[in-house]
Amino acid sequence: MNITIIMGMGVAAACTIISIVMDGNIADFINGPSIFVVVGGTFGAMIANYPMEDIKKLMTLVKFAIQKSDLDLNKQIDDIVDMANIARKNGLLALEDKVKDMEDPFLRNGVMLILDGTDPELVKNVMETSVYFMDERHSKYASIFFTGSSLAPAFGMIGTLIGLINMLTRLDDPSTLGPAMAVALVTTFYGVILANVLFNPIANQLKLKSQNEQIQKDIIIEGILSIQDGENPRVIKDKLRAFVADADLGEAEAQSAQAGGE
């Protein structure tokens, strides 16, 4: 499990609750109609924006976002270098024995392409096309939660407007104005919390995992083409290590940007 997203969301929620308790009453922030309009309205609008087959994957995507990534780029590089050593010593056909043991279908397909004697440019095009459509799918899934993060505050404002309208219809009773205004503002509070404690963190985690997976695919493509070209395994290793350095830098920049947005 990815402890950072769980810890971050927990800290954000805990700090919000503690600040309420320190300066007020938690019961004042619980309002059924406000929850109904923000949560129900947000998910209803998300359903209107995306096909039902994508909406059905929401819980699967949440589970994926909070799971710890099992991608090991360094191990991926070591595996490719091992294959490069085998191919350099015994020829490309010596890799046939390793194909059946490969768990990654993308790597397995790439090795099979070069074993079949496919033109390097065609190998690159086939594999890059696969990566392109993978990135399109991942971007779509992350966009569902980014959409939710923009819809939740909007429905918070809708709930606030409903509360204000109801308040204005009771101007003949000044004693109800204060409580009515509080209820109206609570709805905006729910929308902001839902967007920044739930939707945005999940969307950013999905985006980060997609970026890391794309880097892994790029490592495989470069490694496969280098093996096919008969490059020295030492040169291949040095070349692929650059992808890991770029991945570490990209992850640091993504986390910095996320922290700045919060």
N, C-alpha and C positions, 0 to 999 in steps of 0.2 A: 504493500500500500504506500502511496506517495504521501509521506508524513507532512510535507511542506504545505500542501493545499488544505489538508485536514486541520493542521495547526493554525494556519493563517485564517481560515474561515472561522475556526473556534475562537481565536483571539479577538477577531473583529466582532463576532456576536457577543462574546463575554464582556468586552469593553463597553459595548453599547448598552447591554443590560445593567452593568454595574453603574454606569453614569446615570441611568434612569433611576435606579434604586437610591443612589446617593442624593439625588435632588428631587425625588418625587415618589410616585406610587406606580408600580408596574401595572396595576390593574387599569390605570388611566390610559394605558397604551394598547389595551386589548379591546378591539371593537369588531364584532362579527361582520357587519355590512361592509366595513372598510377592507377586511381581509377578502371578503367575497368578490368585491369589484376589482381589486388589484390582482389577486391570484387567478380568479376565474376569467377576468377580462384579458389578462396577459396571455394565458395559455389558449384562450379562444382565438385571439388574434394570431398567435403562432400557428395554430392549426389552419387558419385562413391563408397564411403566407406560404405554407409548405405542404407537399403531398403527405397523405396519411402514412405511407410506408416509411417516410423519414421521421415523422412524429413518433411512431411506434418504437423507434430506436433511441428515444431520449434517455431512458433509464440505462440502456447499454452504454451509451456515450458518457453518461455521468459516472458509471462504474469504471469505464476505461480511463476517464480523466483522473480519478482518484487512485488508480492503481499505479504502482511503481513501474517505470519503464524497464523492460528486460533487454533493451538494446545495448550491446557492448561493441562499440566501434573498434576498440583496440583488438578484441578477439576476432572481429570480422577481418581486420587487416592481416592478422597472423594467419588466419585460415587461407586467405588469398595468396599470401607469400608462400605458404606450404604448397599450395597447388602450383605456384610458379616454379618452385624448386623441382617438383615432380615432373612438370612439363618440360623443363629445361634439361633434365637428366635423361628422361625416358620418352619424351615426345608427348604431344597433346593427347594422343589416344590412351595414354596411361591414366588419364583422369576419368576414364569410363568407370573404373572400379569405385571412385569416390562419389559419383553422381547419385547412386541409390541411397547413400547415407546422408545426403544433404537435406536438411529440414526446411530451409528457406526455398520456396518455389521460384522466387525471382532469380536467386543465384543458380539454382539447378537449370532453369530455362536458359540462362546465359551460357553456362558451360556446354549444354547440349547444342546450342547454336554454333559455338566455335568447333565442337567435335564434328558437326555436320559439314564443316568447311564453308560456312556462310561468310559472305563478304563482310569485312570489318565495318564498313559504312552501314550496311544493312543491319548488322548486329546492334550497332549504336542506335540506329533509328527505331528498331523494334523495342529495345529496352527503354529508351527515352520516352517513347510513346506510352508505354506502360506506366512510367513514373508520372507523366503529365496527367493522365486520367486518375491516377491515385491521388495526386495533389488536388485535382478538381473535386473529388469526392470528399476529401478531408476538409477542404475550404468550405464546402457546402455545409458539412456537419457543424463546424465551428461557427458558421454564420447564423445557424439556428439560435445559438445561445447569445451571440452578439445582438441578434434581433430582439431576443427576450430582454436583454439589458437596456435596450432603448424603449421597448414597449412598457416595461414595468413602471418607470417614472411617469410616463404619459398617462397610464391608467390611474396612477396615484393622483395626478392633477385632475383627472375626470372625477375621481371620488371626492376630491376637495371641492370641486365645483358643485357637485351634487349636495355636499354638506352645506356649502354657502347658500345655495338656493333654498334648502330646507330651513336654514337659519333665518333668512330674510322673510320667509313666510310667517315667522313667529316673532316679529318685531314688537308685537303688542305685549309680549311677556319678556321684559329685559332680563329677568333672572335666568332665562334659558340660553342667552346669547353666548356667555362664556363657555359652558360645556359644549354647546353646538360648534363653536369655533374650534375648540380643542379636537373634537371628533373629526372635523373637516381636515385639519392639519395632520392628524394621525395617518390618514390615507396616503398623503404624500410621503410621509415617513416610511410606510410599508413599501412603496414603490422604489424608493432610493435604496433601502436595505436589500430588497430582492435583487436589484440590479447589480449592486456592488459587492454583496457578500455571497451570492449564488451564481448568477449568470456570467458576470465578467471573469471571475476566477476559472470557472469551468471552460469557458471559451478560450481563454489564454493558454490553459494547460493543453487543450486539444491542438491549438495552433503550434505550441512548442513541440509537442510530440510529433506532429506532422512534419515540422522542419527537421527534427532529428532523424525521422525515418527517410526523408528525402535525401539527407546527407549519406545515410547508410546505402541507399540505392545508388547514389553517385559514386560512392567508393567501390561498389560491386561493378558498376559499368566500367569505370576506369581500370579496375583490376583485371576484369575479363579481357578488355581490349589490349591491355599491356601483356597479358599472358599469351594472347593470340599473336601478338607482334614479336614474341620471343625476347622481351626485355629482361635484363638482369634482375633477379629477385630483390637484390639490395636496392636497386634504383626504384623498383615498384614500391617497396616498403617506404622509402623516403618520400616518394610522391604521394602515397596514400596517407602518410602521417600529417600532411598539410591539411587534409580534410578534417582531421580530428582537432587540430589547432583552430581552424575556422569555426568548427562546431562549438568549441568552448567559448570562443569570442562572441559568436552569435547568441548563445544562451545567456551569457552575461549581459549583452546589450538588451535582450528581450526582458530579462528580469529587471534591469534598470528602468526600462520604459514602463513596465507594469507598475513598479514602485512609484515612478513619477506620476502615473495616471491616478494612483490611489491618493 
